[in-house]
Amino acid sequence: MNFSEVFKLSNQLSKFSPNGKFLASCIQYRLVVRDVSTLQVLQLYTCLDQIQHLEWSADSLFILCAMYKRGLVQIWSLEQPEWHCKIDEGSAGLVASCWSPDGRHILNTTEFHYKILLYSLDGRLLSTYCAYEWSLGIKNIAWSPSSQFLAIGSYDEKVRILNHVTWKMITEFGHTVTINNPKIVVYKEMEKSQTLEMENLPFPPTKAAASSLFNTESKYEVASSPVSLQTLKPVADRPNPKIGIGILAFSPDNCFLATRNDNIPNAVWIWDVQKLKLFVVLEHLSAVRSFQWDPQQARLAVCTGRSQVYLWSPAGCLSVQVPAEGDFQILSLCWHRSGNSMALLSKDQLCLCYLENAEIK
């Protein structure tokens, strides 16, 4: 892998444009658009308040910036930088804002309900689904790329797979603490301390050399069955308890579903969608913050708030240290549409990672 220089960032807000030509990032109330190939700044926009959400239109011509605290949405044009649109929800409040698929309409959400309603394009209600009654209910959903399946993650630590024709449940995936099946491969992240010869260090040491003394590299090892995963006991009397399926995503080839159960926070579960069973579990030293599939193939990138990025494919998995100065803690990431690079996002910095052909595929 190769890495770019580090750029400033706020709220982990950075996204590639759908056409793959641009990279948008936010620094407080400023929106910066860069050319992906050169990383040169093309446009700089100023919003009315600190940006909390960023989204490209499907045709890569417009950028939506939401400021939820103010109930504001501002739309910027790449072709006409002097033009912009402002939407003010006022006292109704704003909790979510997104583009319609045509990139010419915006959907704002002012309140949330735990139930899913499925509508046809002519407005008919096709189906209503509730995972189970009298509890916290649904936490997250994901469509398969083929639209054949809808995966519903719930607070009861299960994923339910619905068929797109009947809207009936096909199967459910449970996330147990112990993996007993020896056919399921469990990769555990193991720490390996970086050895640096003290006599070769310059005095006084450079910032990069000093930080490398305290950096720890890691690798994956296959664990022997049975495997007990690390659990987190949720605080029941607090809102939004850390329990249930917090993240789930299908691979672009429709073959795999990756999930995270929030009270087993260090693990990523990878399910075989064709056989409807668990395939692989990746357990890390720290809680999984984010993961995302390569848009071109079944290759998953994972980050845990450490200075490593993790890659899994059916061929195997690896852990790669980011060589940025200081402690670059990766909190989220996003792939370029080509699958050849991705943006790694820390609390206040951004770095691009370029993958070479030799990486696992």
LINWO-V496085 format. One record per run of one state. SS is the DSSP state (@ for helix, = for strand, . for the rest). FROM is the first residue (numbers start at 0). TO is the last residue. If there is no record, write none. Layout:
<<SS	FROM	TO> <SS	FROM	TO>>
This chain:
<<.	0	0> <=	1	2> <.	3	5> <=	6	7> <.	8	12> <=	13	15> <.	16	20> <=	21	26> <.	27	28> <=	29	34> <.	35	39> <=	40	45> <.	46	51> <=	52	55> <.	56	60> <=	61	66> <@	67	69> <.	70	70> <=	71	76> <.	77	82> <=	83	87> <.	88	88> <@	89	91> <.	92	94> <=	95	98> <.	99	104> <=	105	108> <.	109	114> <=	115	118> <.	119	123> <=	124	128> <.	129	136> <=	137	142> <.	143	147> <=	148	153> <.	154	156> <=	157	162> <.	163	167> <=	168	173> <.	174	176> <=	177	178> <.	179	183> <=	184	192> <.	193	196> <@	197	199> <.	200	205> <@	206	213> <.	214	214> <=	215	221> <.	222	225> <=	226	227> <.	228	243> <=	244	249> <.	250	254> <=	255	260> <.	261	265> <=	266	271> <.	272	275> <=	276	282> <.	283	288> <=	289	292> <.	293	297> <=	298	302> <.	303	306> <=	307	312> <.	313	314> <=	315	320> <.	321	330> <=	331	334> <.	335	339> <=	340	344> <.	345	347> <=	348	353> <.	354	360>>
